[in-house]
């Protein structure tokens, strides 16, 4: 299913947020972390993409499996899903 411009904007917003894990994006939009990276690369300026990658690389909050703490589910009214 192709993504709408609104979906792409929301994915980019979620990817920039520190607390939103890639798993959450996958659940809501069906994009794997690799697909999110490809989307970010195609939608951002090269310098902004590099800054984002440095920011997210190895960040525990972006990968649920790396978290050593339990985070309650926060759901923004704009998010899809239950």
Secondary structure, DSSP 8 states (H G I E B T S, - for coil): ----HHHHHHHHHHHH-SS--HHHHHHHH---HHHHHHHHHHHS-HHHHHHHHHHHTT-GGG-GGG-SS-------TT----
